[in-house]
Structure formats: C-alpha cells, structure tokens
Amino acid sequence: MKEKKKSTLSKLMVFAGNHKYYVYASCILATISAFMALVPFYDIWRIIKEVLEVRPHFNETVHIKNYGGHAVLFALLSMIFYIVALMCSHKAAFRVQATMRTKMMEHIMKLPLGYVESQGSGKIRKIVMESSSATETFLAHNVPDKVISKATPIGLLLMMVFFDWRLGLISLIPAIIAFILMFTAMMGPKMAEDMKQYQNALETMSSEAVEYVRGVPVVKTFGQTIFSFKRFKEAIDEYEKWTLDYTKSMMKPMVCFTTFANAIFAALIIAAYLFVGNQITDQFILNLFFYILITSILTTTLMKIAYAGESQMMVEDALNRMDLIMNVQPLPESKEVKVPSDASIDIENISFSYQNTSTKAIDHLNMHI
C-alpha cells in the first residue's frame, strides 16, 4: 500500500513538540477573526437600509449609532483575535525554527569533513539559516492567513443567502477566474520546479561568495584577483539571467491575476446595469452597495492565498534541502567505551580513497605510536 504523503504543516509539527498546540489555537482564533470581520459589513448594510427608508427625513433615523457601535466593536474584536492568533503562531514558529537549526547542526557535526567540503560551507550555511527562516515565516504569518482565506469565502457564501444571490454569483466570477489563474500559472509543479531552480542558483551564488571571501588573502598574495573572481561572477550572472527570465515569464499571469482580483466591483456595476437598467429599486441599490463594499475582502483573500501558496512552495523546497543533509549517514561511532592503559595509539587496517577516484590514497595502513 502506498504511504500517504505528509502535508507541509505535518512535517513542521514534528519539530514543534508541545508548541504544536499553539498552531492549532492560532488556526481557531484566525477562523473566529475571519467571521467577526464580516459582521461590520452587515452593520453598514443596515445603516444604509435605514437611511434609504427614512429619506429625505434623515433625522428620523434611530438605530444608526447602535449599528455603528456594533460594527466598531466587532472590528476591534476581529483585530484582537487576529493579533492573539499571530502571537500563538509566532511562538510555535520560533520554536520550530530553533529546533530545526539545532537538529541540523548536531547532525552536521557528525558528518565527514569531505561532505562539508564538497557541498561548500556557503551552501550548507544557507540551508541551515535561510531554509529554517522560511519555515518561520510560513508558520508565523501564512498559516493564520490561509485559515482566514478559507473561512472568509464560507462566511460570504452564507451571507449571500440574505442578499441578492445574483449579485453574489456575479461577484464570484472574477474571483474564480483569478483563483484558476493563480493555481494554473502561478502554482503547481512548474512553479515548484522554478522555485527549486531559483534556490539552486541562490545557493551556488552564496557558496561562491563565501569561498571567494575566504580566499582573499591567498588571492592577494599571488595576485590572481581576476581569475579567482571568475567563478563568483559566473554564479552571479547565472542567478541574474534566471531571475530575469523567471520574472518575465510571470509578468502576464501576475497582471491577469491582479486585474481580475481587483475588478470584482466592475463586474457588479455591469451586472447592475444589465439586471435593472433604468428601473432601480432601493433594495437593489442596498444590496449593490453591500457587494461593492464586501469585494475588498475577496480581493484581500485572493492575495493572501497567492502569497501563502508561494510561501508553502518555498517551505517544501526548504524541507527537501534539509532532508538532503539529514539523510547523509554520519561517521560511525564505537559504542564500546574502553579506558586506555597508556598513551599509545594503534591504527589497524585503515584504507581511504578520495571521492570519484579508484586509486586508494591509503591502503591497509597499520601503525603503532
């Protein structure tokens, strides 16, 4: 039976320990915050409704202050719940980041020096530091935002029952198009591979930069500045070329996504003209105002989904790179502890060969010191 693939969040929870409950609390609080954030829009709808009912005798309004106070109260409560959710997610994120770095460094200390030299200290440093930083950003910010981006549409769909369902469906059409564009052009396997190539180019440049700086004393001694800079410059040029090509390839999808995500209100105006023409009722105006106001949440939600998706791909790539280090077998250590009788050293039957060579540098060496 094929083993079920673990989600990104499940992999990170392994490093969280008891702090994983902070993540669960953050998700619950973020959900509550998302639903509370919708209440003020309903209060605004009630304010506009009362104003339309009493016009032109606006002094006859009696509930506007109550509705306004109710809207402010729920807006503040939504903000407080979101802040507490972020506090919980940050607490878990910092623990995960620290645990990951500790475990990786403990493992690296047991690896052969040849592995560290072959990979380059700059590359290993980047994986240890920046990969764990990517997980911190994902857990601290993107997890609560992903929960909100899922809860908000559910709340909006429930609210559509009380208003004009036609306008509700029209407002969802640009959002759905933007959502499809995001997952087909800006995410998926191709985007994941592009993210991998980006990190590869960044690692190479980082590694070459570290090695170049470390070799500056030798470079100056022998006057080989131009030749020593060649590999570093090639890494920079390769990174520049890849970044520009990637940015140009994403230009059109990003423009289309942003256009549809921010043009929901325009679809509502067109729909209003087609549905009622010159015969506009107070109820229709009321519902139209509500949907125009609520579209800002849809736009923000789509943007949060886009950034959270990008961050998740970065975390998945970071975890894969960490696994490449963690899967390397450390040098074997003897479990048998003996107390030496004197200061002598015996070496028996030692052989060694460099990587990718058939000739042994040391062949069955025996020595007594």
Secondary structure, 3 states (H helix, E strand, C coil): CCCCCCCHHHHHHHHHHHHHHHHHHHHHHHHHHHHHHHHHHHHHHHHHHHHHHHCCCHHHCCCHHHHHHHHHHHHHHHHHHHHHHHHHHHHHHHHHHHHHHHHHHHHHCCCCHHHHHHHCHHHHHHHHHHHHHHHHHHHHHHHHHHHHHHHHHHHHHHHHCCCCHHHHHHHHHHHHHHHHHHHHHCCHHHHHHHHHHHHHHHHHHHHHHHHHHHCHHHHHHHCCHHHHHHHHHHHHHHHHHHHHHHHHHHHHHHHHHHHHHHCHHHHHHHHHHHHHCCCCCHHHHHHHHHHHHHHHHHHHHHHHHHHHHHHHHHHHHHHHHHHHHHCCCCCCCCCCCCCCCCCCCEEEEEEECCCCCCCCCEEEEEEEC
